[in-house]
Amino acid sequence: MKKLLCLFAVIALAAPVYAADPNVVITCIDLRTAQPPQPGYCEVRYEVKTQDGVDPGLVRGFAMDITVSGNTTITGISGYSADGTPTSTPSKYGVFISSINFGSDPNNVDAWGDPVVASSEPGALGGLGTNGITVEVASLYNKTTEPGKAPLKTGTLFKLQLAPNLDASTNVTITAEPLRGGLVMEDVKKANLISTGCTVTFDCFPQGGVGGIAAYNDWVAFGKPNCWCWTRQCHGDANNTAEGSKLVGWYYVGVNDLAILGAAWSVKEPPKGSGILSIPNGICADFNHAPEGSKLVGWYRVGVNDLAILGTNWSVKEPPKGSGVPANCPL
């Protein structure tokens, strides 16, 4: 098996360029608007394109460089096939040529590794924690005796986690890595990698959350307050700080949060009032991210609906003293 993989790598490098090379589209999807929203993540997908009615077959292996712009770094990779799934039906791109470990027995895999090529390898980019990674993924099945295990013509390769380091957004660029053969089809033809990459926006408050685009627009209008992105804010935590003690237990919704809510209570927006932004941290007590009131009497951000949320989670202690307030905001 190890010899076969090495042979594949050698053939990929030596493959000639054909006049009608297949086209493989590599897309990058910002998962900020996914359900559930995943800000700071993007998904890398592939699609083999039919050309002039001719099926070019399947990709056998992908070798690609992925970079991000600005001060952003790539901090994690997940969602790839692993733990033996390259032998599943259909086959997955779960063979990682650069890091697969056969141990002492070349017929048995000790560890499948992961898609990222070590930065110490020739031509490889800096790796996780930098602005660029080199990845290798491949399929492994017998085309003649295992046709039912053929990979799909379109699917997901993996998911990347990005760290913005103050960047509002970053551009993700995906190119073929020529030293390792780029994209190689099952018939050993080189494939053209077609990709426009994607832009990943680091808004911590999702457009696709519970309040939809209306809540997102409100978040933008109020200056994108960071507190709306705290993990317990939508459950009544207005200061992102625990109260209590080790002896009696810790809780995230208590008198300090009530004080912030009280200061912001029914403060009407202009022209009926001074507006929630006139109250220090007042917007943080808008737990449901929606206005209350009416056009006639005036609109305000903190009212009975927010008080109800605070009341539901009042003094709920964290484990092991209690069940804890869910840390799943923004919803």
N, C-alpha and C positions, 0 to 999 in steps of 0.2 A: 504493500500500500504506500509506504514511504517512497519507494522507487517510482511508483506511478505519479505521485505528486511532484517529485523532482523533475520527472520527464515532462509533465504538463507545463511546468515553469520554463523549462528549456525550449519547448516547442513554441510557447507563447512569445518568447523573445525573438525566435527565429522566423515567425510567421510572416509571409510576404504580404504586401499591400495589394489588394485586388481593386479592379476598376469600379466594381459595384459593391463596396463594403457595406455590410448591414448597418442600420442606424439603431442605436439604443438611446432612448430618452431617459435622462436622470433628472428627477424633479426633487425639489426641496420644499417642504411644507411647514410654514410657521404654525406651531400647535397652540399658539396663544388663544385662538378662537375655536379650538377643538372642544369636544364635550367628553369629559370635563376639561376646562381650560388648563393648558400647561404652558404658562409664560416662560420664555427662556429655553424652550425646546423646539427642535425642528426634526422632521422625519424625512429620511432619504429613501426615495422609491425609484423603481426602474420599470421600463416598458420597452419590449422589443417591437419595432415597427415593421409592418408588412410593406414591402416596396414593389410597386407595379404589380400587385396581386401575387407576389411570390413570398412565401413564408421563409424567412432566413434561418429558421431554427432557433435554438436557445443559446443563451450566454452560458459558457462554462465557468468563466472567472472574471472578476472585476478587480482592477488595481487602479486606485484613484487618489488624487490629492484633494483635500478639502481645507479651505482657508476661510477665515473670517476677517472682516475689516475693522479698523479703528483699534481701540484698546480692549476689545472683546477677546476672550480666550475660550477654547473648547475644553470643557472640564470633565465630560463624561460621555460614554457611549453605552447604549442599552437597546433592548428590543431585537437583538439579532438572534439567529438560530444558534443553539448550543446544546451541549450535553447529548450528543448522538443524534440530534434531529436531522443531520444530512442524510440519514438512511430512512427517513420517514416517507410517507406517501401523502402528497407529492413531496419530492426532495426539496430541501431548503438550501439556501446558500449559506451553509454552516460549516464549511471547511476553511480554516484560517491558516493559509500556507506558511505565514511567517512565524506563527507561534504554536502550531499544533505540536503536541509532545507524545512521542511513541514510547518513551522510556527504553527499556531493554529489549522489548519484543516489538519488532517492526510490523507485526500483524495486528497489534492491539493498540488502541489510542488510550493513553493515560489521561490526557487533558486536551480538550479541543481548542483552548486558548481563546483569543478574541480578535476582532478585525484589525486592530491598530498595529501597524508595523513599528517596532522599536526604533527610536530616533538614532540609535547607534548603527542601524543597518544602512548600507550604501543608498544614497539618494532619498532617504526618508526624511520627512519633515519633523518638526520639533516634538510632536506627540501631545498627549493630554496635558493641559495646563499651559499650552502655548496657543498661538493663533493659527496653527496648521497641523493636520495629521495626514499620514499616508495610511490607506486601508487596503486590505486584500480579503476578498471573500470568494468562495468557489463552491460548486456543487460536486458531488461524487456519487455517481450511480452508473450502472452499465446500460448504455443506450439500447443495446440489442436484447439483453435478457431481462431488463427491468424497465420497459417503456412506461409502465404505470407510475413509476416514481419520478418521471420527468418534472422539473420545476415548472411553475406557472410562467406565462409570458409577461406577466406584470405582477408586481408585489412590492413589499417593503423590505429594505435591506437592514436598516437599523435606525435608531433615534439618537440625536446628539443633544447634550446639555451645554448651554453657553452661559458664560459669566460676563455681564456687560461692563463692569468697571467704569461706571458712570455714562457709558454710551446709551443713547436713547434707542438706537437700533444698530444693526450690523448687516453687512452684505455677505452672504455665504456663496463661495465660488467653488465649483466642482469641476475638475479636469482629469483627463486620463493620465496615469503615471507611466511613462514610456519604459522606464528601466525594468519594470515588472510585467510588461506586455500590454498595459492598458486594459481594454475590454476584449476578450477572446471568446469566439463562438465555439460550439461543439465541433465544428468542422475545421477548427484552428484558424479560421479567418479572423483578422482584426475587425473590430466594430468601431464605427464612429460614435463617440460619446457626444450627445447633444444635450446641453444643459444651459439654462439661463440663471441657474442658482435661485436664490430667494433672498428676501429681506426679512429679518427677524426683528420684531419690535419688542422692546422690553417693558412695556406697560405692565405693571403688576396687577392692575385691575382689568378683568377680562371683558371684552365686548359680548362674549357669549354666556355671561353669567346669569344669575336668577333675574336680575332686573333688565337684562337685555341691553340694547343699544341706548335706551333712555338713561339707565343708571350709569353707563359708561360716559355718555355725554355730560351728565351732571358731574361726574368725577373730574372730567376735563375742565368744565366751567369753574369748578371750585379750586383749580390749580393743582389737580392730581395729588390730593393729600395722601401721604404715605400711610396714614393710619387706616385707611380703608383696605389696605392690603395686609394688615396684621392678621395673624392666623386665627384670632378669637374675637376680632372687632365686631363682626356681624352677629356675635352672640352676646354682646353687652360689655366687652372689654374696651374701654375708652382710653386707656393709658398704657396698654401693653406691659403691664407690671403686675406681678402677683402680690397679694396681700396675705396676712396671716403669719404663721410661724411653723417651724418644724414640729413643735409639740402638738398644736391644735390642727395643723394642716394648712396647706396653701390653696388659695383660690384666686381666680382672675377677675371676678366680677364682685365688687364690693362698694364700700362707702366712697372711695376715691373716684370710682367711675360714676356713682350717683351724683357726686358733687359737680363733675363736668357736665353731666346731663342737666342738672338743676340750673347751672349758669346759662345753658343754651336753650332752656325750655321755652318753646313757643316764640323764639326770636324771629320776627318776620323779615322776609326779604324785601328789598326796596321795590316799590316806593312806600310800602306800608311800614317799614322798619329799617334798622341799621344793617341787617343781614347777619347770617351765621358767622361769616368771616371776621366780624367785629368782636367775636368772643374767642379768647385764646383756647385753641384745641376744641372749640365747640363743634366743628364739623365731625370730630371723632365720635360724638355721641349720636350721630345719625346712623344707627345700627342697621336699618333696613334700606338705606340708600334711596329713599323716596320722599317726596314732599308730602306734607299734610296741609289741610286748610282748603281755601277756595279763592277764586279771583276776587270775590266780594269782600271777604274779611281779611284776606292776605294769605300768602304761602309761608310756611316755616318748615325747617328740616328736622327739628327735634320735638316730638310730641308723644301722644299716648301709645302709638305703635312701637316706638323705641323703648318707652318705659316698660311695655309688656315683655319685650325681649330681655331687657335687663332683669326684670322680675323672675323670668323663667330660669335664669342661670345664676340668680343671686346666691352668693356664698357656696356654690357647688365646689366641693373640695377636689383637688387633684389626687390621683392614686398615690399611695395606697389608702388614703383616708376617705376617698369617694370616687365617683365615676369620672369626674373631670369634665370640663367644658370642651366640646369638640374643637380641635385645632385645624379646621378645614376651610377657613375663610381665605380669600373671598369666594363665595359660592358662585 
